[in-house]
């Protein structure tokens, strides 16, 4: 009876809260950090592993290398969960930041081309402000930003200014709003429109 109840409770919990819920994902990372909870890690793994593999497969075109990236990323999540700071960004952004760092390592190790910019690289680099990226997992994105500069030139001036202030100068959206003396909502809107345009431009060149 206890086992059946546990199963029902577990099923109900998972149906009402999934790792795609930022708060729930953050709670799972907190449990991994504090308790080394294998149940929490298993739930995160089931959700993120297929998404990481899809991302890696698009990048490498090699199933084995994609699996290596998933394995290394989730191993880092297990060991580094205590470094996650929910006030600086979502769990998904943190995990994909780890994945991008590992991707660069694998590119160097396997001598893949590193000069190709994919729309997938925009996320999480441009998904949130730079404040969301933990110092221990800061992106090796100098080359990426140099390549993005070419596309940024094609943005309307108002959108380009916001993108440059946030992603090149490292300002928060609130700091940009204060500097430009415009509402925070306007900054967010311009950022969203700019990201959509950048993705379209990059996908067109892929």
C-alpha positions as CSV (number, residue, x, y, z in Angstrom):
1,X,0.0,0.0,0.0
2,X,2.8,2.4,0.9
3,X,4.5,1.7,-2.4
4,X,1.3,2.2,-4.4
5,X,0.7,5.5,-2.6
6,X,4.2,6.6,-3.2
7,X,3.8,5.9,-6.9
8,X,0.6,7.8,-7.1
9,X,2.0,10.7,-5.2
10,X,5.1,10.8,-7.4
11,X,3.0,10.6,-10.6
12,X,0.7,13.4,-9.4
13,X,3.7,15.6,-8.4
14,X,5.4,15.1,-11.8
15,X,2.2,15.8,-13.7
16,X,1.6,19.1,-11.8
17,X,5.2,20.3,-11.9
18,X,7.7,19.6,-14.6
19,X,11.3,20.8,-15.1
20,X,10.1,23.1,-17.8
21,X,8.6,25.1,-14.9
22,X,11.6,27.4,-13.9
23,X,10.7,27.3,-10.2
24,X,10.4,23.5,-10.2
25,X,13.7,23.1,-12.0
26,X,15.4,25.4,-9.6
27,X,14.0,23.3,-6.7
28,X,15.4,20.2,-8.2
29,X,18.8,21.7,-8.5
30,X,18.6,22.8,-4.9
31,X,17.8,19.3,-3.8
32,X,20.7,17.9,-5.8
33,X,23.0,20.5,-4.2
34,X,21.8,20.1,-0.6
35,X,20.8,16.4,-0.5
36,X,22.5,14.8,-3.6
37,X,19.0,13.7,-4.4
38,X,19.2,11.1,-7.1
39,X,15.4,11.4,-7.7
40,X,15.7,15.1,-8.4
41,X,18.7,14.4,-10.7
42,X,16.8,11.7,-12.5
43,X,13.8,14.0,-13.1
44,X,16.1,16.7,-14.5
45,X,18.0,14.1,-16.6
46,X,14.8,12.8,-18.2
47,X,13.7,16.3,-19.2
48,X,17.0,17.8,-20.3
49,X,18.8,14.8,-21.8
50,X,16.7,14.6,-25.0
51,X,16.8,18.3,-25.5
52,X,20.6,18.4,-25.0
53,X,21.0,15.5,-27.4
54,X,18.9,17.3,-30.0
55,X,21.0,20.4,-29.6
56,X,24.3,18.5,-29.8
57,X,23.2,16.4,-32.8
58,X,22.4,19.6,-34.7
59,X,25.8,21.0,-33.8
60,X,27.9,17.9,-34.5
61,X,25.9,15.7,-36.8
62,X,27.4,12.8,-34.8
63,X,25.3,10.7,-32.4
64,X,28.2,9.5,-30.3
65,X,29.6,13.0,-29.8
66,X,26.1,14.2,-29.0
67,X,25.8,11.5,-26.4
68,X,29.2,12.5,-25.0
69,X,28.0,16.1,-24.6
70,X,24.8,15.0,-22.8
71,X,26.8,12.8,-20.4
72,X,29.4,15.5,-19.6
73,X,26.8,18.2,-19.2
74,X,24.6,16.3,-16.8
75,X,27.7,15.1,-14.9
76,X,28.6,18.7,-14.4
77,X,25.0,19.5,-13.3
78,X,25.3,16.8,-10.6
79,X,28.7,18.0,-9.3
80,X,28.1,21.8,-9.7
81,X,24.5,22.1,-8.7
82,X,25.6,24.2,-5.7
83,X,26.9,26.9,-8.1
84,X,23.4,27.5,-9.6
85,X,22.0,30.9,-8.6
86,X,18.2,31.2,-9.3
87,X,18.3,34.9,-9.0
88,X,20.8,35.2,-11.9
89,X,18.9,33.1,-14.4
90,X,16.8,30.0,-15.1
91,X,18.0,26.4,-14.6
92,X,17.6,25.8,-18.4
93,X,19.9,28.7,-19.2
94,X,22.5,27.5,-16.7
95,X,22.4,23.9,-18.0
96,X,22.6,25.0,-21.6
97,X,25.5,27.3,-20.7
98,X,27.3,24.3,-19.4
99,X,26.5,22.4,-22.6
100,X,27.9,25.2,-24.8
101,X,31.1,25.3,-22.8
102,X,31.5,21.5,-23.3
103,X,30.6,21.9,-26.9
104,X,33.5,24.3,-27.4
105,X,35.8,21.8,-25.6
106,X,34.6,19.0,-27.9
107,X,35.1,21.2,-30.9
108,X,38.7,21.9,-30.0
109,X,39.3,18.2,-29.1
110,X,37.8,16.9,-32.3
111,X,38.9,19.8,-34.5
112,X,35.4,20.6,-35.7
113,X,35.0,23.9,-37.5
114,X,34.6,26.6,-34.9
115,X,33.9,29.5,-37.2
116,X,30.3,28.5,-38.0
117,X,27.6,30.4,-36.2
118,X,24.3,28.6,-35.8
119,X,21.0,30.1,-34.6
120,X,21.2,27.6,-31.8
121,X,24.2,29.4,-30.4
122,X,22.1,32.4,-29.8
123,X,20.5,30.6,-26.9
124,X,21.3,30.9,-24.1
125,X,23.8,33.7,-24.9
126,X,21.1,36.0,-26.0
127,X,18.2,34.4,-24.1
128,X,18.8,36.4,-20.9
129,X,21.0,39.2,-19.8
130,X,24.7,38.6,-19.0
131,X,23.9,38.8,-15.3
132,X,22.3,35.4,-15.6
133,X,25.5,33.6,-16.5
134,X,27.5,32.2,-13.5
135,X,31.1,33.2,-13.5
136,X,32.2,29.6,-13.3
137,X,30.3,28.9,-16.5
138,X,30.9,32.2,-18.4
139,X,30.7,31.6,-22.1
140,X,33.7,31.5,-24.3
141,X,31.8,33.8,-26.6
142,X,34.3,36.4,-28.0
143,X,34.3,34.8,-31.4
144,X,30.5,34.4,-31.2
145,X,30.0,38.1,-30.5
146,X,32.4,39.1,-33.3
147,X,30.3,37.1,-35.7
148,X,27.1,38.5,-34.3
149,X,28.3,42.0,-34.9
150,X,27.9,41.5,-38.6
151,X,24.3,40.6,-38.1
152,X,23.7,43.4,-35.6
153,X,24.5,46.0,-38.2
154,X,21.4,44.9,-40.0
155,X,19.1,45.7,-37.1
156,X,17.2,48.9,-36.7
157,X,19.2,51.4,-34.7
158,X,17.0,51.3,-31.6
159,X,17.2,47.5,-31.4
160,X,21.0,47.5,-32.2
161,X,21.7,49.9,-29.4
162,X,19.9,47.8,-26.8
163,X,21.6,44.6,-28.0
164,X,25.1,46.3,-27.9
165,X,24.5,47.7,-24.4
166,X,23.3,44.4,-23.0
167,X,25.4,41.8,-24.7
168,X,28.6,43.7,-25.5
169,X,28.8,46.2,-22.6
170,X,27.2,43.7,-20.2
171,X,24.5,46.1,-18.8
172,X,21.3,44.7,-17.3
173,X,18.0,45.6,-18.9
174,X,17.2,47.9,-16.1
175,X,20.5,49.7,-16.5
176,X,19.8,50.1,-20.2
177,X,16.4,51.5,-19.5
178,X,18.0,54.0,-17.1
179,X,20.7,55.0,-19.5
180,X,18.4,55.5,-22.4
181,X,15.6,57.0,-20.2
182,X,13.0,54.6,-21.6
183,X,10.6,52.2,-19.8
184,X,12.0,48.8,-18.9
185,X,9.1,47.2,-21.0
186,X,10.4,49.0,-24.1
187,X,13.9,47.6,-23.5
188,X,12.5,44.1,-23.2
189,X,10.3,44.6,-26.3
190,X,13.3,45.9,-28.4
191,X,15.5,43.0,-27.1
192,X,12.9,40.4,-28.0
193,X,12.4,41.8,-31.5
194,X,16.1,42.1,-32.0
195,X,16.7,38.4,-31.0
196,X,13.9,37.3,-33.4
197,X,15.5,39.2,-36.2
198,X,19.0,37.9,-35.4
199,X,17.7,34.3,-35.4
200,X,16.0,34.9,-38.8
201,X,19.2,36.3,-40.3
202,X,21.4,33.5,-39.0
203,X,19.0,30.8,-40.0
204,X,18.8,32.3,-43.5
205,X,22.6,31.9,-43.8
206,X,22.7,28.4,-42.3
